[in-house]
Amino acid sequence: MTAAGFILAEQDRAPAYGVLGEEVQVIASGEDTGGYELFVQRGGPGLGPPPHAHDWDESMYILSGEIEIGVGGETRLCGPGALAHVPAGTPHWYRFVTDGEILSVTSRLGASRFFAQVDRNDAETTIAAAADHGVTLHLSA
C-alpha cells in the first residue's frame, strides 16, 4: 500500500480514544501512511493492557512517567527515553506506575482499527473485540 505524503498539525487530529482507561491518540494510522501506525498513549497509575500479543511489531518509547513493561520473559521499570521493541506474536504488557506518556509505533495497520472499535467500551467488550483485530490475550500469563 502506498500513501501520499502529508503534513498533519495537532489540531487536525481526530479526538483521542478511550481504551481501558487510557487515552490513545492516533497520530497517523496505517491508512494515512500506507504502512506503520503512530500513537501517543497517556495513562495514570495502574492503567495498562493485560498480557497480549498481536500480529504486528510494536515499539514503545517512553516520553514521560514511569512504566513497567514486560516483553516475553523480561520485565523492566522504564522512564523517559527507554524503548521497548515487541516483535509480532510476542506476549507483552505494560502498566503505568505514575502518570505517563508513551509514543508507540506499529509496523502496519491494525491497532488503530481496534482502538476505534473499543473506544470508551468496558473490558468485556474490549476483550471480545480483540480476536477480530489480530490480538490474542494471555490472561493467565
N, CA, C and O atoms as CSV, one atom per row, in Angstrom:
chain,resi,resn,atom,element,x,y,z
A,1,MET,N,N,0.849,-1.156,0.000
A,1,MET,CA,C,0.000,0.000,0.000
A,1,MET,C,C,0.909,1.238,0.000
A,1,MET,O,O,1.835,1.333,0.806
A,2,THR,N,N,0.645,2.159,-0.885
A,2,THR,CA,C,1.410,3.396,-0.942
A,2,THR,C,C,0.472,4.563,-0.652
A,2,THR,O,O,-0.629,4.648,-1.196
A,3,ALA,N,N,0.931,5.450,0.210
A,3,ALA,CA,C,0.121,6.613,0.569
A,3,ALA,C,C,0.835,7.875,0.108
A,3,ALA,O,O,2.055,7.891,-0.054
A,4,ALA,N,N,0.066,8.919,-0.097
A,4,ALA,CA,C,0.643,10.210,-0.451
A,4,ALA,C,C,1.293,10.826,0.778
A,4,ALA,O,O,0.907,10.528,1.908
A,5,GLY,N,N,2.272,11.677,0.557
A,5,GLY,CA,C,2.869,12.416,1.666
A,5,GLY,C,C,1.838,13.325,2.309
A,5,GLY,O,O,0.848,13.696,1.678
A,6,PHE,N,N,2.070,13.680,3.553
A,6,PHE,CA,C,1.135,14.563,4.239
A,6,PHE,C,C,1.838,15.274,5.379
A,6,PHE,O,O,2.880,14.833,5.862
A,7,ILE,N,N,1.257,16.364,5.790
A,7,ILE,CA,C,1.672,17.086,6.991
A,7,ILE,C,C,0.406,17.270,7.806
A,7,ILE,O,O,-0.604,17.762,7.302
A,8,LEU,N,N,0.468,16.872,9.069
A,8,LEU,CA,C,-0.717,16.890,9.906
A,8,LEU,C,C,-0.425,17.699,11.165
A,8,LEU,O,O,0.438,17.328,11.960
A,9,ALA,N,N,-1.137,18.791,11.342
A,9,ALA,CA,C,-0.980,19.608,12.545
A,9,ALA,C,C,-1.767,18.985,13.698
A,9,ALA,O,O,-2.729,18.250,13.474
A,10,GLU,N,N,-1.361,19.275,14.906
A,10,GLU,CA,C,-2.021,18.698,16.076
A,10,GLU,C,C,-3.521,18.964,16.079
A,10,GLU,O,O,-4.301,18.079,16.432
A,11,GLN,N,N,-3.932,20.150,15.698
A,11,GLN,CA,C,-5.366,20.486,15.714
A,11,GLN,C,C,-6.162,19.737,14.648
A,11,GLN,O,O,-7.393,19.751,14.683
A,12,ASP,N,N,-5.485,19.084,13.701
A,12,ASP,CA,C,-6.167,18.335,12.651
A,12,ASP,C,C,-6.480,16.893,13.054
A,12,ASP,O,O,-7.186,16.194,12.329
A,13,ARG,N,N,-5.971,16.444,14.188
A,13,ARG,CA,C,-6.153,15.050,14.611
A,13,ARG,C,C,-7.573,14.810,15.101
A,13,ARG,O,O,-8.247,15.710,15.602
A,14,ALA,N,N,-7.996,13.583,14.941
A,14,ALA,CA,C,-9.283,13.153,15.489
A,14,ALA,C,C,-9.167,13.088,17.015
A,14,ALA,O,O,-8.060,12.997,17.545
A,15,PRO,N,N,-10.286,13.135,17.719
A,15,PRO,CA,C,-10.231,13.017,19.183
A,15,PRO,C,C,-9.583,11.697,19.602
A,15,PRO,O,O,-9.637,10.704,18.876
A,16,ALA,N,N,-8.974,11.706,20.779
A,16,ALA,CA,C,-8.342,10.502,21.312
A,16,ALA,C,C,-9.404,9.460,21.674
A,16,ALA,O,O,-10.537,9.798,22.016
A,17,TYR,N,N,-9.012,8.195,21.590
A,17,TYR,CA,C,-9.871,7.088,22.008
A,17,TYR,C,C,-9.662,6.817,23.490
A,17,TYR,O,O,-8.584,7.066,24.030
A,18,GLY,N,N,-10.685,6.312,24.133
A,18,GLY,CA,C,-10.573,5.838,25.500
A,18,GLY,C,C,-10.504,4.325,25.462
A,18,GLY,O,O,-11.457,3.669,25.043
A,19,VAL,N,N,-9.374,3.759,25.900
A,19,VAL,CA,C,-9.182,2.314,25.844
A,19,VAL,C,C,-8.777,1.822,27.232
A,19,VAL,O,O,-7.641,2.014,27.665
A,20,LEU,N,N,-9.718,1.188,27.918
A,20,LEU,CA,C,-9.495,0.648,29.260
A,20,LEU,C,C,-8.891,1.693,30.190
A,20,LEU,O,O,-7.983,1.390,30.964
A,21,GLY,N,N,-9.388,2.910,30.117
A,21,GLY,CA,C,-8.945,3.984,30.985
A,21,GLY,C,C,-7.830,4.839,30.428
A,21,GLY,O,O,-7.616,5.961,30.889
A,22,GLU,N,N,-7.116,4.325,29.442
A,22,GLU,CA,C,-6.050,5.103,28.812
A,22,GLU,C,C,-6.633,6.021,27.752
A,22,GLU,O,O,-7.728,5.788,27.239
A,23,GLU,N,N,-5.889,7.061,27.435
A,23,GLU,CA,C,-6.209,7.922,26.303
A,23,GLU,C,C,-5.234,7.555,25.183
A,23,GLU,O,O,-4.019,7.632,25.362
A,24,VAL,N,N,-5.771,7.155,24.031
A,24,VAL,CA,C,-4.938,6.749,22.898
A,24,VAL,C,C,-5.198,7.705,21.737
A,24,VAL,O,O,-6.284,7.713,21.157
A,25,GLN,N,N,-4.208,8.492,21.412
A,25,GLN,CA,C,-4.294,9.467,20.324
A,25,GLN,C,C,-3.623,8.880,19.087
A,25,GLN,O,O,-2.420,8.621,19.093
A,26,VAL,N,N,-4.396,8.673,18.032
A,26,VAL,CA,C,-3.816,8.214,16.766
A,26,VAL,C,C,-3.169,9.421,16.102
A,26,VAL,O,O,-3.853,10.380,15.744
A,27,ILE,N,N,-1.861,9.372,15.938
A,27,ILE,CA,C,-1.138,10.437,15.244
A,27,ILE,C,C,-1.205,10.180,13.743
A,27,ILE,O,O,-1.453,11.096,12.959
A,28,ALA,N,N,-0.982,8.924,13.347
A,28,ALA,CA,C,-1.093,8.529,11.936
A,28,ALA,C,C,-1.478,7.057,11.892
A,28,ALA,O,O,-0.821,6.225,12.517
A,29,SER,N,N,-2.529,6.734,11.166
A,29,SER,CA,C,-2.950,5.338,11.013
A,29,SER,C,C,-2.243,4.725,9.804
A,29,SER,O,O,-1.632,5.425,8.997
A,30,GLY,N,N,-2.343,3.421,9.705
A,30,GLY,CA,C,-1.794,2.733,8.534
A,30,GLY,C,C,-2.475,3.177,7.256
A,30,GLY,O,O,-1.875,3.123,6.182
A,31,GLU,N,N,-3.728,3.618,7.359
A,31,GLU,CA,C,-4.418,4.150,6.180
A,31,GLU,C,C,-3.774,5.465,5.743
A,31,GLU,O,O,-3.712,5.765,4.551
A,32,ASP,N,N,-3.289,6.257,6.723
A,32,ASP,CA,C,-2.614,7.521,6.403
A,32,ASP,C,C,-1.250,7.289,5.772
A,32,ASP,O,O,-0.893,7.932,4.785
A,33,THR,N,N,-0.482,6.351,6.360
A,33,THR,CA,C,0.922,6.184,5.978
A,33,THR,C,C,1.163,5.151,4.890
A,33,THR,O,O,2.210,5.156,4.243
A,34,GLY,N,N,0.194,4.264,4.690
A,34,GLY,CA,C,0.417,3.160,3.762
A,34,GLY,C,C,1.196,2.026,4.407
A,34,GLY,O,O,1.594,1.081,3.726
A,35,GLY,N,N,1.418,2.111,5.723
A,35,GLY,CA,C,2.165,1.072,6.420
A,35,GLY,C,C,2.062,1.216,7.921
A,35,GLY,O,O,1.065,0.805,8.516
A,36,TYR,N,N,3.072,1.791,8.541
A,36,TYR,CA,C,3.164,1.889,10.001
A,36,TYR,C,C,2.057,2.769,10.592
A,36,TYR,O,O,1.390,3.529,9.890
A,37,GLU,N,N,1.893,2.631,11.921
A,37,GLU,CA,C,0.963,3.476,12.660
A,37,GLU,C,C,1.715,4.130,13.818
A,37,GLU,O,O,2.676,3.566,14.341
A,38,LEU,N,N,1.273,5.312,14.209
A,38,LEU,CA,C,1.928,6.087,15.253
A,38,LEU,C,C,0.866,6.579,16.234
A,38,LEU,O,O,-0.152,7.138,15.827
A,39,PHE,N,N,1.113,6.364,17.552
A,39,PHE,CA,C,0.162,6.717,18.597
A,39,PHE,C,C,0.873,7.386,19.760
A,39,PHE,O,O,2.066,7.169,19.970
A,40,VAL,N,N,0.143,8.205,20.519
A,40,VAL,CA,C,0.572,8.634,21.839
A,40,VAL,C,C,-0.461,8.079,22.809
A,40,VAL,O,O,-1.663,8.285,22.643
A,41,GLN,N,N,0.030,7.370,23.829
A,41,GLN,CA,C,-0.835,6.760,24.826
A,41,GLN,C,C,-0.542,7.414,26.178
A,41,GLN,O,O,0.611,7.515,26.596
A,42,ARG,N,N,-1.605,7.855,26.853
A,42,ARG,CA,C,-1.470,8.510,28.146
A,42,ARG,C,C,-2.274,7.733,29.187
A,42,ARG,O,O,-3.394,7.292,28.926
A,43,GLY,N,N,-1.682,7.575,30.367
A,43,GLY,CA,C,-2.396,6.856,31.409
A,43,GLY,C,C,-1.911,7.241,32.787
A,43,GLY,O,O,-0.889,7.908,32.951
A,44,GLY,N,N,-2.666,6.805,33.765
A,44,GLY,CA,C,-2.329,7.045,35.159
A,44,GLY,C,C,-1.958,5.762,35.859
A,44,GLY,O,O,-2.033,4.683,35.270
A,45,PRO,N,N,-1.556,5.870,37.116
A,45,PRO,CA,C,-1.112,4.709,37.873
A,45,PRO,C,C,-2.096,3.537,37.804
A,45,PRO,O,O,-3.300,3.694,38.010
A,46,GLY,N,N,-1.543,2.366,37.509
A,46,GLY,CA,C,-2.330,1.140,37.457
A,46,GLY,C,C,-2.939,0.823,36.111
A,46,GLY,O,O,-3.416,-0.293,35.902
A,47,LEU,N,N,-2.938,1.774,35.191
A,47,LEU,CA,C,-3.551,1.525,33.886
A,47,LEU,C,C,-2.577,0.809,32.948
A,47,LEU,O,O,-1.359,0.933,33.076
A,48,GLY,N,N,-3.137,0.069,32.017
A,48,GLY,CA,C,-2.361,-0.627,31.008
A,48,GLY,C,C,-3.078,-1.907,30.614
A,48,GLY,O,O,-3.946,-2.386,31.344
A,49,PRO,N,N,-2.721,-2.458,29.472
A,49,PRO,CA,C,-3.417,-3.643,28.964
A,49,PRO,C,C,-2.957,-4.924,29.656
A,49,PRO,O,O,-1.858,-4.976,30.209
A,50,PRO,N,N,-3.796,-5.949,29.622
A,50,PRO,CA,C,-3.365,-7.252,30.123
A,50,PRO,C,C,-2.314,-7.841,29.169
A,50,PRO,O,O,-2.137,-7.343,28.057
A,51,PRO,N,N,-1.624,-8.892,29.603
A,51,PRO,CA,C,-0.680,-9.542,28.680
A,51,PRO,C,C,-1.391,-9.939,27.386
A,51,PRO,O,O,-2.476,-10.520,27.409
A,52,HIS,N,N,-0.764,-9.616,26.271
A,52,HIS,CA,C,-1.367,-9.874,24.968
A,52,HIS,C,C,-0.273,-9.956,23.901
A,52,HIS,O,O,0.887,-9.637,24.157
A,53,ALA,N,N,-0.658,-10.382,22.725
A,53,ALA,CA,C,0.221,-10.390,21.551
A,53,ALA,C,C,-0.633,-9.995,20.363
A,53,ALA,O,O,-1.859,-10.093,20.402
A,54,HIS,N,N,0.025,-9.549,19.310
A,54,HIS,CA,C,-0.703,-9.212,18.086
A,54,HIS,C,C,0.186,-9.484,16.895
A,54,HIS,O,O,1.387,-9.716,17.034
A,55,ASP,N,N,-0.426,-9.453,15.710
A,55,ASP,CA,C,0.303,-9.849,14.508
A,55,ASP,C,C,0.994,-8.674,13.815
A,55,ASP,O,O,1.153,-8.680,12.595
A,56,TRP,N,N,1.397,-7.681,14.578
A,56,TRP,CA,C,2.231,-6.587,14.071
A,56,TRP,C,C,3.325,-6.308,15.092
A,56,TRP,O,O,3.135,-6.531,16.287
A,57,ASP,N,N,4.469,-5.822,14.623
A,57,ASP,CA,C,5.534,-5.360,15.514
A,57,ASP,C,C,5.072,-4.071,16.187
A,57,ASP,O,O,4.257,-3.323,15.646
A,58,GLU,N,N,5.618,-3.828,17.388
A,58,GLU,CA,C,5.309,-2.585,18.103
A,58,GLU,C,C,6.556,-2.128,18.853
A,58,GLU,O,O,7.251,-2.933,19.472
A,59,SER,N,N,6.826,-0.847,18.791
A,59,SER,CA,C,7.879,-0.245,19.602
A,59,SER,C,C,7.252,0.838,20.453
A,59,SER,O,O,6.429,1.624,19.982
A,60,MET,N,N,7.659,0.868,21.734
A,60,MET,CA,C,7.127,1.847,22.689
A,60,MET,C,C,8.286,2.672,23.231
A,60,MET,O,O,9.230,2.127,23.803
A,61,TYR,N,N,8.211,3.976,23.052
A,61,TYR,CA,C,9.222,4.918,23.522
A,61,TYR,C,C,8.595,5.733,24.642
A,61,TYR,O,O,7.568,6.381,24.437
A,62,ILE,N,N,9.196,5.708,25.815
A,62,ILE,CA,C,8.623,6.386,26.971
A,62,ILE,C,C,8.938,7.880,26.888
A,62,ILE,O,O,10.101,8.281,26.869
A,63,LEU,N,N,7.881,8.694,26.840
A,63,LEU,CA,C,8.026,10.150,26.795
A,63,LEU,C,C,8.064,10.760,28.193
A,63,LEU,O,O,8.827,11.692,28.447
A,64,SER,N,N,7.233,10.229,29.108
A,64,SER,CA,C,7.207,10.761,30.467
A,64,SER,C,C,6.669,9.705,31.414
A,64,SER,O,O,5.988,8.766,31.002
A,65,GLY,N,N,6.986,9.874,32.688
A,65,GLY,CA,C,6.492,8.981,33.718
A,65,GLY,C,C,7.326,7.722,33.856
A,65,GLY,O,O,8.363,7.560,33.214
A,66,GLU,N,N,6.840,6.836,34.714
A,66,GLU,CA,C,7.452,5.524,34.904
A,66,GLU,C,C,6.443,4.473,34.491
A,66,GLU,O,O,5.289,4.497,34.919
A,67,ILE,N,N,6.893,3.545,33.649
A,67,ILE,CA,C,6.025,2.498,33.132
A,67,ILE,C,C,6.751,1.174,33.271
A,67,ILE,O,O,7.895,1.039,32.838
A,68,GLU,N,N,6.089,0.198,33.873
A,68,GLU,CA,C,6.639,-1.153,33.947
A,68,GLU,C,C,6.222,-1.869,32.675
A,68,GLU,O,O,5.045,-1.873,32.314
A,69,ILE,N,N,7.189,-2.475,31.996
A,69,ILE,CA,C,6.932,-3.127,30.711
A,69,ILE,C,C,7.446,-4.558,30.768
A,69,ILE,O,O,8.562,-4.811,31.222
A,70,GLY,N,N,6.628,-5.482,30.306
A,70,GLY,CA,C,7.032,-6.875,30.170
A,70,GLY,C,C,7.003,-7.274,28.705
A,70,GLY,O,O,5.995,-7.080,28.025
A,71,VAL,N,N,8.104,-7.831,28.217
A,71,VAL,CA,C,8.205,-8.314,26.837
A,71,VAL,C,C,8.781,-9.723,26.901
A,71,VAL,O,O,9.903,-9.924,27.366
A,72,GLY,N,N,7.997,-10.705,26.425
A,72,GLY,CA,C,8.454,-12.075,26.559
A,72,GLY,C,C,8.636,-12.376,28.041
A,72,GLY,O,O,7.704,-12.196,28.826
A,73,GLY,N,N,9.823,-12.832,28.434
A,73,GLY,CA,C,10.090,-13.146,29.827
A,73,GLY,C,C,10.776,-12.042,30.605
A,73,GLY,O,O,11.105,-12.241,31.775
A,74,GLU,N,N,11.006,-10.882,29.998
A,74,GLU,CA,C,11.724,-9.794,30.663
A,74,GLU,C,C,10.757,-8.701,31.111
A,74,GLU,O,O,9.854,-8.318,30.367
A,75,THR,N,N,10.953,-8.201,32.334
A,75,THR,CA,C,10.164,-7.093,32.868
A,75,THR,C,C,11.123,-6.029,33.373
A,75,THR,O,O,12.095,-6.336,34.064
A,76,ARG,N,N,10.845,-4.762,33.025
A,76,ARG,CA,C,11.687,-3.653,33.484
A,76,ARG,C,C,10.835,-2.449,33.802
A,76,ARG,O,O,9.782,-2.228,33.204
A,77,LEU,N,N,11.319,-1.666,34.766
A,77,LEU,CA,C,10.716,-0.374,35.069
A,77,LEU,C,C,11.409,0.641,34.172
A,77,LEU,O,O,12.633,0.771,34.206
A,78,CYS,N,N,10.633,1.357,33.373
A,78,CYS,CA,C,11.195,2.247,32.348
A,78,CYS,C,C,10.776,3.691,32.597
A,78,CYS,O,O,9.653,3.963,33.024
A,79,GLY,N,N,11.692,4.605,32.325
A,79,GLY,CA,C,11.423,6.030,32.423
A,79,GLY,C,C,11.639,6.684,31.077
A,79,GLY,O,O,11.886,5.999,30.084
A,80,PRO,N,N,11.549,7.999,31.033
A,80,PRO,CA,C,11.711,8.729,29.778
A,80,PRO,C,C,13.004,8.340,29.056
A,80,PRO,O,O,14.075,8.251,29.656
A,81,GLY,N,N,12.864,8.114,27.754
A,81,GLY,CA,C,13.995,7.743,26.925
A,81,GLY,C,C,14.149,6.252,26.727
A,81,GLY,O,O,14.923,5.830,25.868
A,82,ALA,N,N,13.435,5.437,27.497
A,82,ALA,CA,C,13.514,3.985,27.333
A,82,ALA,C,C,12.705,3.559,26.107
A,82,ALA,O,O,11.710,4.190,25.748
A,83,LEU,N,N,13.152,2.484,25.482
A,83,LEU,CA,C,12.478,1.928,24.300
A,83,LEU,C,C,12.272,0.445,24.510
A,83,LEU,O,O,13.194,-0.262,24.916
A,84,ALA,N,N,11.073,-0.032,24.239
A,84,ALA,CA,C,10.780,-1.467,24.247
A,84,ALA,C,C,10.317,-1.841,22.853
A,84,ALA,O,O,9.423,-1.201,22.299
A,85,HIS,N,N,10.925,-2.885,22.279
A,85,HIS,CA,C,10.505,-3.372,20.963
A,85,HIS,C,C,9.865,-4.742,21.144
A,85,HIS,O,O,10.402,-5.608,21.834
A,86,VAL,N,N,8.710,-4.922,20.513
A,86,VAL,CA,C,7.935,-6.153,20.627
A,86,VAL,C,C,7.704,-6.719,19.227
A,86,VAL,O,O,6.896,-6.181,18.471
A,87,PRO,N,N,8.410,-7.804,18.872
A,87,PRO,CA,C,8.148,-8.427,17.574
A,87,PRO,C,C,6.733,-9.010,17.516
A,87,PRO,O,O,6.178,-9.393,18.546
A,88,ALA,N,N,6.164,-9.076,16.341
A,88,ALA,CA,C,4.827,-9.648,16.153
A,88,ALA,C,C,4.764,-11.019,16.818
A,88,ALA,O,O,5.700,-11.813,16.724
A,89,GLY,N,N,3.640,-11.285,17.495
A,89,GLY,CA,C,3.424,-12.574,18.131
A,89,GLY,C,C,4.026,-12.729,19.514
A,89,GLY,O,O,3.820,-13.764,20.147
A,90,THR,N,N,4.763,-11.741,20.011
A,90,THR,CA,C,5.413,-11.826,21.314
A,90,THR,C,C,4.480,-11.333,22.420
A,90,THR,O,O,3.983,-10.209,22.348
A,91,PRO,N,N,4.235,-12.155,23.440
A,91,PRO,CA,C,3.409,-11.680,24.552
A,91,PRO,C,C,4.089,-10.497,25.264
A,91,PRO,O,O,5.301,-10.502,25.482
A,92,HIS,N,N,3.293,-9.498,25.614
A,92,HIS,CA,C,3.808,-8.310,26.286
A,92,HIS,C,C,2.675,-7.599,27.019
A,92,HIS,O,O,1.497,-7.891,26.816
A,93,TRP,N,N,3.065,-6.664,27.872
A,93,TRP,CA,C,2.119,-5.867,28.648
A,93,TRP,C,C,2.870,-4.648,29.166
A,93,TRP,O,O,4.098,-4.589,29.104
A,94,TYR,N,N,2.129,-3.689,29.669
A,94,TYR,CA,C,2.747,-2.566,30.372
A,94,TYR,C,C,1.759,-2.032,31.393
A,94,TYR,O,O,0.547,-2.203,31.261
A,95,ARG,N,N,2.299,-1.383,32.411
A,95,ARG,CA,C,1.483,-0.803,33.459
A,95,ARG,C,C,2.082,0.543,33.839
A,95,ARG,O,O,3.262,0.629,34.176
A,96,PHE,N,N,1.268,1.595,33.786
A,96,PHE,CA,C,1.713,2.911,34.227
A,96,PHE,C,C,1.907,2.872,35.745
A,96,PHE,O,O,0.979,2.528,36.477
A,97,VAL,N,N,3.091,3.218,36.214
A,97,VAL,CA,C,3.382,3.306,37.645
A,97,VAL,C,C,3.035,4.712,38.138
A,97,VAL,O,O,2.539,4.891,39.250
A,98,THR,N,N,3.304,5.695,37.291
A,98,THR,CA,C,2.937,7.091,37.541
A,98,THR,C,C,2.165,7.573,36.322
A,98,THR,O,O,2.045,6.843,35.338
A,99,ASP,N,N,1.644,8.786,36.372
A,99,ASP,CA,C,1.101,9.372,35.151
A,99,ASP,C,C,2.205,9.331,34.107
A,99,ASP,O,O,3.362,9.615,34.414
A,100,GLY,N,N,1.860,8.982,32.888
A,100,GLY,CA,C,2.899,8.866,31.871
A,100,GLY,C,C,2.367,8.955,30.468
A,100,GLY,O,O,1.163,9.037,30.225
A,101,GLU,N,N,3.314,8.935,29.551
A,101,GLU,CA,C,3.010,9.076,28.133
A,101,GLU,C,C,3.981,8.201,27.341
A,101,GLU,O,O,5.188,8.208,27.586
A,102,ILE,N,N,3.430,7.449,26.388
A,102,ILE,CA,C,4.203,6.540,25.544
A,102,ILE,C,C,3.954,6.905,24.089
A,102,ILE,O,O,2.812,7.120,23.683
A,103,LEU,N,N,5.020,6.972,23.310
A,103,LEU,CA,C,4.919,7.080,21.853
A,103,LEU,C,C,5.055,5.663,21.314
A,103,LEU,O,O,6.088,5.023,21.510
A,104,SER,N,N,4.025,5.169,20.638
A,104,SER,CA,C,4.026,3.803,20.104
A,104,SER,C,C,4.013,3.830,18.583
A,104,SER,O,O,3.325,4.641,17.962
A,105,VAL,N,N,4.790,2.925,17.999
A,105,VAL,CA,C,4.836,2.766,16.550
A,105,VAL,C,C,4.572,1.293,16.255
A,105,VAL,O,O,5.214,0.415,16.832
A,106,THR,N,N,3.635,1.028,15.363
A,106,THR,CA,C,3.382,-0.345,14.930
A,106,THR,C,C,3.789,-0.493,13.477
A,106,THR,O,O,3.883,0.489,12.741
A,107,SER,N,N,4.030,-1.735,13.073
A,107,SER,CA,C,4.588,-1.993,11.745
A,107,SER,C,C,3.564,-1.968,10.617
A,107,SER,O,O,3.927,-1.949,9.441
A,108,ARG,N,N,2.286,-1.969,10.978
A,108,ARG,CA,C,1.255,-1.977,9.933
A,108,ARG,C,C,-0.093,-1.582,10.516
A,108,ARG,O,O,-0.251,-1.457,11.730
A,109,LEU,N,N,-1.055,-1.388,9.632
A,109,LEU,CA,C,-2.426,-1.088,10.016
A,109,LEU,C,C,-2.983,-2.211,10.885
A,109,LEU,O,O,-2.770,-3.385,10.586
A,110,GLY,N,N,-3.674,-1.875,11.925
A,110,GLY,CA,C,-4.322,-2.867,12.777
A,110,GLY,C,C,-4.760,-2.271,14.096
A,110,GLY,O,O,-5.943,-2.311,14.435
A,111,ALA,N,N,-3.824,-1.721,14.839
A,111,ALA,CA,C,-4.137,-1.196,16.165
A,111,ALA,C,C,-5.148,-0.058,16.097
A,111,ALA,O,O,-6.042,0.014,16.940
A,112,SER,N,N,-5.028,0.827,15.120
A,112,SER,CA,C,-5.949,1.967,15.053
A,112,SER,C,C,-7.394,1.505,14.857
A,112,SER,O,O,-8.312,2.115,15.404
A,113,ARG,N,N,-7.604,0.458,14.099
A,113,ARG,CA,C,-8.965,-0.051,13.899
A,113,ARG,C,C,-9.495,-0.692,15.182
A,113,ARG,O,O,-10.671,-0.549,15.517
A,114,PHE,N,N,-8.622,-1.395,15.892
A,114,PHE,CA,C,-9.010,-1.980,17.179
A,114,PHE,C,C,-9.404,-0.876,18.163
A,114,PHE,O,O,-10.459,-0.954,18.792
A,115,PHE,N,N,-8.558,0.151,18.298
A,115,PHE,CA,C,-8.853,1.251,19.223
A,115,PHE,C,C,-10.167,1.940,18.862
A,115,PHE,O,O,-10.943,2.300,19.747
A,116,ALA,N,N,-10.416,2.123,17.581
A,116,ALA,CA,C,-11.669,2.765,17.152
A,116,ALA,C,C,-12.877,1.927,17.549
A,116,ALA,O,O,-13.897,2.471,17.973
A,117,GLN,N,N,-12.770,0.609,17.415
A,117,GLN,CA,C,-13.905,-0.252,17.745
A,117,GLN,C,C,-14.187,-0.277,19.241
A,117,GLN,O,O,-15.348,-0.332,19.648
A,118,VAL,N,N,-13.154,-0.237,20.060
A,118,VAL,CA,C,-13.360,-0.388,21.506
A,118,VAL,C,C,-13.432,0.943,22.251
A,118,VAL,O,O,-13.532,0.957,23.478
A,119,ASP,N,N,-13.383,2.048,21.534
A,119,ASP,CA,C,-13.411,3.374,22.155
A,119,ASP,C,C,-14.491,3.482,23.217
A,119,ASP,O,O,-15.680,3.331,22.936
A,120,ARG,N,N,-14.053,3.748,24.451
A,120,ARG,CA,C,-14.909,4.020,25.594
A,120,ARG,C,C,-15.834,2.859,25.968
A,120,ARG,O,O,-16.865,3.069,26.606
A,121,ASN,N,N,-15.467,1.636,25.571
A,121,ASN,CA,C,-16.228,0.460,25.965
A,121,ASN,C,C,-15.620,-0.169,27.207
A,121,ASN,O,O,-14.510,0.175,27.613
A,122,ASP,N,N,-16.358,-1.092,27.805
A,122,ASP,CA,C,-15.875,-1.775,29.001
A,122,ASP,C,C,-14.892,-2.884,28.633
A,122,ASP,O,O,-14.683,-3.186,27.458
A,123,ALA,N,N,-14.297,-3.481,29.662
A,123,ALA,CA,C,-13.287,-4.522,29.455
A,123,ALA,C,C,-13.868,-5.722,28.710
A,123,ALA,O,O,-13.201,-6.287,27.843
A,124,GLU,N,N,-15.083,-6.114,29.030
A,124,GLU,CA,C,-15.693,-7.278,28.378
A,124,GLU,C,C,-15.827,-7.055,26.877
A,124,GLU,O,O,-15.509,-7.949,26.092
A,125,THR,N,N,-16.287,-5.887,26.468
A,125,THR,CA,C,-16.429,-5.562,25.049
A,125,THR,C,C,-15.063,-5.506,24.365
A,125,THR,O,O,-14.903,-5.970,23.236
A,126,THR,N,N,-14.090,-4.935,25.059
A,126,THR,CA,C,-12.734,-4.821,24.513
A,126,THR,C,C,-12.133,-6.200,24.299
A,126,THR,O,O,-11.543,-6.464,23.251
A,127,ILE,N,N,-12.279,-7.079,25.278
A,127,ILE,CA,C,-11.753,-8.444,25.168
A,127,ILE,C,C,-12.427,-9.181,24.020
A,127,ILE,O,O,-11.761,-9.885,23.260
A,128,ALA,N,N,-13.742,-9.026,23.886
A,128,ALA,CA,C,-14.471,-9.705,22.811
A,128,ALA,C,C,-14.020,-9.228,21.428
A,128,ALA,O,O,-14.039,-10.002,20.471
A,129,ALA,N,N,-13.612,-7.954,21.318
A,129,ALA,CA,C,-13.203,-7.400,20.020
A,129,ALA,C,C,-11.760,-7.751,19.646
A,129,ALA,O,O,-11.371,-7.624,18.485
A,130,ALA,N,N,-10.978,-8.184,20.613
A,130,ALA,CA,C,-9.551,-8.403,20.367
A,130,ALA,C,C,-9.283,-9.349,19.201
A,130,ALA,O,O,-8.510,-9.013,18.303
A,131,ALA,N,N,-9.898,-10.509,19.198
A,131,ALA,CA,C,-9.632,-11.514,18.157
A,131,ALA,C,C,-9.976,-11.001,16.762
A,131,ALA,O,O,-9.356,-11.417,15.784
A,132,ASP,N,N,-10.951,-10.109,16.656
A,132,ASP,CA,C,-11.322,-9.539,15.355
A,132,ASP,C,C,-10.198,-8.706,14.748
A,132,ASP,O,O,-10.219,-8.407,13.554
A,133,HIS,N,N,-9.215,-8.330,15.569
A,133,HIS,CA,C,-8.155,-7.421,15.118
A,133,HIS,C,C,-6.754,-8.015,15.267
A,133,HIS,O,O,-5.772,-7.275,15.316
A,134,GLY,N,N,-6.655,-9.345,15.338
A,134,GLY,CA,C,-5.353,-9.982,15.416
A,134,GLY,C,C,-4.680,-9.875,16.766
A,134,GLY,O,O,-3.459,-9.998,16.862
A,135,VAL,N,N,-5.471,-9.644,17.830
A,135,VAL,CA,C,-4.931,-9.518,19.178
A,135,VAL,C,C,-5.308,-10.784,19.964
A,135,VAL,O,O,-6.477,-11.165,20.020
A,136,THR,N,N,-4.307,-11.422,20.564
A,136,THR,CA,C,-4.509,-12.604,21.393
A,136,THR,C,C,-4.195,-12.229,22.832
A,136,THR,O,O,-3.117,-11.708,23.119
A,137,LEU,N,N,-5.126,-12.491,23.731
A,137,LEU,CA,C,-4.919,-12.188,25.146
A,137,LEU,C,C,-4.255,-13.369,25.835
A,137,LEU,O,O,-4.541,-14.525,25.520
A,138,HIS,N,N,-3.371,-13.073,26.772
A,138,HIS,CA,C,-2.676,-14.095,27.567
A,138,HIS,C,C,-3.010,-13.820,29.028
A,138,HIS,O,O,-2.144,-13.437,29.815
A,139,LEU,N,N,-4.268,-14.019,29.376
A,139,LEU,CA,C,-4.746,-13.629,30.694
A,139,LEU,C,C,-4.186,-14.477,31.824
A,139,LEU,O,O,-4.195,-14.043,32.976
A,140,SER,N,N,-3.703,-15.663,31.527
A,140,SER,CA,C,-3.124,-16.500,32.577
A,140,SER,C,C,-1.626,-16.301,32.688
A,140,SER,O,O,-0.989,-16.919,33.540
A,141,ALA,N,N,-1.033,-15.435,31.829
A,141,ALA,CA,C,0.416,-15.229,31.857
A,141,ALA,C,C,0.812,-14.288,32.957
A,141,ALA,O,O,1.997,-14.001,33.127
